[in-house]
Amino acid sequence: MGKKLYVGNLSYSIDEGGLGDIFAPYGTVESVAIVTDRETGRSRGFGFVEMANDAEARSEEHTSELQSPCNLVCRLLLEKK
C-alpha cells in the first residue's frame, strides 16, 4: 500500500493528470485525487497524491522543491491506528 500526501494551494486550473506529472519524477504515483466542490465542480484548491512506497512519499527532495517554484504545500498523511 502506498503513502498518501496532502497537496494544498493548487491552482484551480490544474487537473489530476497535471498533478500526477508534477510528482512523477520523484517516484511511482499510484493515484491522484483533486477535491472538487459538489455544486460547481470547481477544484477546492487541494488534493491527494499516493506514492508507491514510504521512501518516495517522505522524499525531502520533492517536498522542498515543490514549495519553492509552485508554492504547493505538501504534507505526508499519517495512518490512523
Phi, psi and omega in degrees: 000138182281176178251133185264136177247138171273134178234118182246175179065036179283147172291145179293342183271349182284143177247177184297323178296318179294320179293319177298322179296327179294321183271343184304323180295345185259359179152185182280121178269117181274322178203156178222136176220125174255128182281131181240157176288130185290336180274318184261338183079000181278148178303145177266003174092008176212164180196191183224139176236130178253120179267158186296325182213172184299318183297319179292320181291327182271001184305115177296332182302308183284329180298311181287323183291322181289330182289331183284292187287327186260348185059029177277148174255127184233123181226138175281130178272136179269144179283141174282143179244000000 
